[in-house]
């Protein structure tokens, strides 16, 4: 999720094969709560299909 210039929030999804440019989809929401709800819905669908969360090293 990323804040946009107009006070809303953008949910940015990026996927593709390794070594390619991949694809990008940006969905705009009026506030962070709406974007969070959409993110959780997408996450739930992925988990139902067998995907697991990946830990990101920081």
C-alpha positions in Angstrom: 0.0 0.0 0.0 1.2 3.5 -0.8 -0.3 6.9 -0.2 -1.2 8.8 -3.3 -1.0 12.6 -3.9 -4.7 13.2 -3.3 -5.1 11.7 0.2 -6.1 8.3 -0.9 -4.3 5.0 -0.9 -3.1 2.8 -3.7 -2.8 -1.0 -3.5 0.0 -2.0 -5.8 0.4 -5.6 -7.0 3.4 -6.7 -9.0 4.0 -10.2 -10.3 5.8 -12.1 -13.1 8.5 -14.5 -13.9 12.0 -14.0 -12.6 14.1 -12.1 -15.1 11.2 -10.4 -16.8 9.6 -7.0 -16.3 6.4 -8.6 -15.0 3.0 -7.0 -14.7 1.7 -4.3 -12.5 -1.8 -3.5 -11.2 -2.7 -0.4 -9.2 -6.0 -0.1 -7.5 -7.0 3.2 -5.9 -9.0 3.5 -2.7 -10.4 6.6 -0.9 -8.7 5.7 2.4 -6.3 3.4 4.0 -9.0 1.3 5.7 -10.6 0.4 2.3 -7.2 -0.5 0.9 -6.4 -2.6 4.0 -9.7 -4.5 3.5 -9.0 -5.2 -0.1 -5.5 -6.4 0.8 -6.8 -8.8 3.4 -9.4 -10.2 1.0 -6.7 -10.8 -1.6 -4.5 -12.4 1.0 -7.3 -14.7 2.1 -7.9 -15.9 -1.5 -4.2 -16.6 -1.9 -4.0 -18.6 1.4 -7.1 -20.6 0.4 -5.2 -21.6 -2.8 -2.2 -22.8 -0.8 0.1 -19.8 -1.0 2.2 -19.0 2.1 3.5 -15.6 3.3 7.2 -15.0 2.7 9.4 -13.4 5.3 11.2 -10.3 4.1 14.6 -9.6 5.5 15.2 -5.9 6.5 
